[in-house]
Amino acid sequence: MGAPDDGDHAKRKLIGFSAGTLQALELLASDKKRSLQGLADEAFADLLRKHQRPTSLKEALKESTRRSPANENQPPKRKK
């Protein structure tokens, strides 16, 4: 998941936070010298990895080839 300035066609989605959560996120961003967008990108990428979801088209294509039994690295079965 890239930042809007890295060539990706960014889409926007409005997400609400409680006042306390937003304040904590803004403080974290300031402490880490990162943008709130950067923190969000990192958090969503981590969430997708946690649930074994691809974060890019390239990863999705790799994953789809792994799911096919024909692409597994198994030795050929011997005929009797």
PyMOL CGO cylinders between C-alpha atoms (Angstrom):
from pymol import cmd
from pymol.cgo import CYLINDER

trace = [
    CYLINDER, 0.00, 0.00, 0.00, 1.75, 3.13, -1.09, 0.3, 1, 1, 1, 1, 1, 1,
    CYLINDER, 1.75, 3.13, -1.09, 1.48, 6.72, -0.12, 0.3, 1, 1, 1, 1, 1, 1,
    CYLINDER, 1.48, 6.72, -0.12, -0.43, 8.99, -2.50, 0.3, 1, 1, 1, 1, 1, 1,
    CYLINDER, -0.43, 8.99, -2.50, 2.78, 10.54, -3.83, 0.3, 1, 1, 1, 1, 1, 1,
    CYLINDER, 2.78, 10.54, -3.83, 4.49, 7.28, -4.89, 0.3, 1, 1, 1, 1, 1, 1,
    CYLINDER, 4.49, 7.28, -4.89, 2.63, 6.81, -8.16, 0.3, 1, 1, 1, 1, 1, 1,
    CYLINDER, 2.63, 6.81, -8.16, -0.35, 4.86, -6.82, 0.3, 1, 1, 1, 1, 1, 1,
    CYLINDER, -0.35, 4.86, -6.82, -3.78, 6.17, -7.66, 0.3, 1, 1, 1, 1, 1, 1,
    CYLINDER, -3.78, 6.17, -7.66, -4.84, 6.95, -4.11, 0.3, 1, 1, 1, 1, 1, 1,
    CYLINDER, -4.84, 6.95, -4.11, -8.48, 6.62, -3.14, 0.3, 1, 1, 1, 1, 1, 1,
    CYLINDER, -8.48, 6.62, -3.14, -9.91, 8.40, -0.14, 0.3, 1, 1, 1, 1, 1, 1,
    CYLINDER, -9.91, 8.40, -0.14, -12.02, 6.93, 2.62, 0.3, 1, 1, 1, 1, 1, 1,
    CYLINDER, -12.02, 6.93, 2.62, -13.27, 8.81, 5.64, 0.3, 1, 1, 1, 1, 1, 1,
    CYLINDER, -13.27, 8.81, 5.64, -12.47, 7.06, 8.92, 0.3, 1, 1, 1, 1, 1, 1,
    CYLINDER, -12.47, 7.06, 8.92, -13.62, 8.35, 12.29, 0.3, 1, 1, 1, 1, 1, 1,
    CYLINDER, -13.62, 8.35, 12.29, -11.56, 8.25, 15.47, 0.3, 1, 1, 1, 1, 1, 1,
    CYLINDER, -11.56, 8.25, 15.47, -12.44, 9.17, 19.02, 0.3, 1, 1, 1, 1, 1, 1,
    CYLINDER, -12.44, 9.17, 19.02, -10.80, 12.40, 20.18, 0.3, 1, 1, 1, 1, 1, 1,
    CYLINDER, -10.80, 12.40, 20.18, -8.42, 10.49, 22.45, 0.3, 1, 1, 1, 1, 1, 1,
    CYLINDER, -8.42, 10.49, 22.45, -7.35, 8.05, 19.74, 0.3, 1, 1, 1, 1, 1, 1,
    CYLINDER, -7.35, 8.05, 19.74, -6.75, 10.85, 17.24, 0.3, 1, 1, 1, 1, 1, 1,
    CYLINDER, -6.75, 10.85, 17.24, -4.70, 12.79, 19.79, 0.3, 1, 1, 1, 1, 1, 1,
    CYLINDER, -4.70, 12.79, 19.79, -2.60, 9.67, 20.52, 0.3, 1, 1, 1, 1, 1, 1,
    CYLINDER, -2.60, 9.67, 20.52, -2.06, 9.02, 16.80, 0.3, 1, 1, 1, 1, 1, 1,
    CYLINDER, -2.06, 9.02, 16.80, -1.05, 12.63, 16.15, 0.3, 1, 1, 1, 1, 1, 1,
    CYLINDER, -1.05, 12.63, 16.15, 1.40, 12.48, 19.07, 0.3, 1, 1, 1, 1, 1, 1,
    CYLINDER, 1.40, 12.48, 19.07, 2.86, 9.20, 17.75, 0.3, 1, 1, 1, 1, 1, 1,
    CYLINDER, 2.86, 9.20, 17.75, 3.23, 10.69, 14.28, 0.3, 1, 1, 1, 1, 1, 1,
    CYLINDER, 3.23, 10.69, 14.28, 4.99, 13.71, 15.74, 0.3, 1, 1, 1, 1, 1, 1,
    CYLINDER, 4.99, 13.71, 15.74, 7.29, 11.57, 17.91, 0.3, 1, 1, 1, 1, 1, 1,
    CYLINDER, 7.29, 11.57, 17.91, 8.21, 9.34, 14.96, 0.3, 1, 1, 1, 1, 1, 1,
    CYLINDER, 8.21, 9.34, 14.96, 8.48, 12.30, 12.54, 0.3, 1, 1, 1, 1, 1, 1,
    CYLINDER, 8.48, 12.30, 12.54, 5.97, 10.63, 10.23, 0.3, 1, 1, 1, 1, 1, 1,
    CYLINDER, 5.97, 10.63, 10.23, 2.66, 11.67, 8.79, 0.3, 1, 1, 1, 1, 1, 1,
    CYLINDER, 2.66, 11.67, 8.79, -0.65, 10.33, 9.98, 0.3, 1, 1, 1, 1, 1, 1,
    CYLINDER, -0.65, 10.33, 9.98, -1.03, 8.90, 6.44, 0.3, 1, 1, 1, 1, 1, 1,
    CYLINDER, -1.03, 8.90, 6.44, 2.29, 7.06, 6.82, 0.3, 1, 1, 1, 1, 1, 1,
    CYLINDER, 2.29, 7.06, 6.82, 1.16, 5.54, 10.10, 0.3, 1, 1, 1, 1, 1, 1,
    CYLINDER, 1.16, 5.54, 10.10, -2.16, 4.51, 8.54, 0.3, 1, 1, 1, 1, 1, 1,
    CYLINDER, -2.16, 4.51, 8.54, -0.42, 2.92, 5.53, 0.3, 1, 1, 1, 1, 1, 1,
    CYLINDER, -0.42, 2.92, 5.53, 1.82, 0.92, 7.86, 0.3, 1, 1, 1, 1, 1, 1,
    CYLINDER, 1.82, 0.92, 7.86, -1.09, -0.16, 10.07, 0.3, 1, 1, 1, 1, 1, 1,
    CYLINDER, -1.09, -0.16, 10.07, -3.27, -1.30, 7.20, 0.3, 1, 1, 1, 1, 1, 1,
    CYLINDER, -3.27, -1.30, 7.20, -0.38, -3.16, 5.52, 0.3, 1, 1, 1, 1, 1, 1,
    CYLINDER, -0.38, -3.16, 5.52, 0.28, -4.96, 8.83, 0.3, 1, 1, 1, 1, 1, 1,
    CYLINDER, 0.28, -4.96, 8.83, -3.42, -5.81, 9.16, 0.3, 1, 1, 1, 1, 1, 1,
    CYLINDER, -3.42, -5.81, 9.16, -3.55, -7.26, 5.65, 0.3, 1, 1, 1, 1, 1, 1,
    CYLINDER, -3.55, -7.26, 5.65, -0.42, -9.36, 6.28, 0.3, 1, 1, 1, 1, 1, 1,
    CYLINDER, -0.42, -9.36, 6.28, -1.90, -10.62, 9.55, 0.3, 1, 1, 1, 1, 1, 1,
    CYLINDER, -1.90, -10.62, 9.55, -4.91, -11.94, 7.63, 0.3, 1, 1, 1, 1, 1, 1,
    CYLINDER, -4.91, -11.94, 7.63, -2.79, -13.29, 4.74, 0.3, 1, 1, 1, 1, 1, 1,
    CYLINDER, -2.79, -13.29, 4.74, -4.15, -10.76, 2.24, 0.3, 1, 1, 1, 1, 1, 1,
    CYLINDER, -4.15, -10.76, 2.24, -1.98, -9.38, -0.56, 0.3, 1, 1, 1, 1, 1, 1,
    CYLINDER, -1.98, -9.38, -0.56, -1.15, -5.68, -0.46, 0.3, 1, 1, 1, 1, 1, 1,
    CYLINDER, -1.15, -5.68, -0.46, -0.45, -5.30, -4.18, 0.3, 1, 1, 1, 1, 1, 1,
    CYLINDER, -0.45, -5.30, -4.18, -1.50, -6.75, -7.53, 0.3, 1, 1, 1, 1, 1, 1,
    CYLINDER, -1.50, -6.75, -7.53, 1.91, -8.42, -7.85, 0.3, 1, 1, 1, 1, 1, 1,
    CYLINDER, 1.91, -8.42, -7.85, 1.46, -10.18, -4.49, 0.3, 1, 1, 1, 1, 1, 1,
    CYLINDER, 1.46, -10.18, -4.49, -2.09, -11.20, -5.42, 0.3, 1, 1, 1, 1, 1, 1,
    CYLINDER, -2.09, -11.20, -5.42, -0.88, -12.81, -8.65, 0.3, 1, 1, 1, 1, 1, 1,
    CYLINDER, -0.88, -12.81, -8.65, 1.92, -14.66, -6.85, 0.3, 1, 1, 1, 1, 1, 1,
    CYLINDER, 1.92, -14.66, -6.85, -0.52, -15.93, -4.25, 0.3, 1, 1, 1, 1, 1, 1,
    CYLINDER, -0.52, -15.93, -4.25, -3.00, -17.09, -6.89, 0.3, 1, 1, 1, 1, 1, 1,
    CYLINDER, -3.00, -17.09, -6.89, -0.33, -19.24, -8.56, 0.3, 1, 1, 1, 1, 1, 1,
    CYLINDER, -0.33, -19.24, -8.56, 0.65, -20.79, -5.21, 0.3, 1, 1, 1, 1, 1, 1,
    CYLINDER, 0.65, -20.79, -5.21, -2.92, -21.95, -4.60, 0.3, 1, 1, 1, 1, 1, 1,
    CYLINDER, -2.92, -21.95, -4.60, -2.95, -24.07, -7.75, 0.3, 1, 1, 1, 1, 1, 1,
    CYLINDER, -2.95, -24.07, -7.75, -1.85, -27.70, -7.07, 0.3, 1, 1, 1, 1, 1, 1,
    CYLINDER, -1.85, -27.70, -7.07, -0.11, -27.78, -10.46, 0.3, 1, 1, 1, 1, 1, 1,
    CYLINDER, -0.11, -27.78, -10.46, 2.33, -25.15, -9.17, 0.3, 1, 1, 1, 1, 1, 1,
    CYLINDER, 2.33, -25.15, -9.17, 3.41, -26.95, -6.02, 0.3, 1, 1, 1, 1, 1, 1,
    CYLINDER, 3.41, -26.95, -6.02, 6.93, -28.30, -5.93, 0.3, 1, 1, 1, 1, 1, 1,
    CYLINDER, 6.93, -28.30, -5.93, 6.14, -31.96, -5.43, 0.3, 1, 1, 1, 1, 1, 1,
    CYLINDER, 6.14, -31.96, -5.43, 7.98, -34.83, -7.05, 0.3, 1, 1, 1, 1, 1, 1,
    CYLINDER, 7.98, -34.83, -7.05, 6.01, -36.54, -9.81, 0.3, 1, 1, 1, 1, 1, 1,
    CYLINDER, 6.01, -36.54, -9.81, 4.09, -39.65, -8.77, 0.3, 1, 1, 1, 1, 1, 1,
    CYLINDER, 4.09, -39.65, -8.77, 5.59, -42.94, -9.90, 0.3, 1, 1, 1, 1, 1, 1,
    CYLINDER, 5.59, -42.94, -9.90, 3.57, -45.32, -12.00, 0.3, 1, 1, 1, 1, 1, 1,
    CYLINDER, 3.57, -45.32, -12.00, 3.37, -48.90, -10.74, 0.3, 1, 1, 1, 1, 1, 1,
]
cmd.load_cgo(trace, "trace")
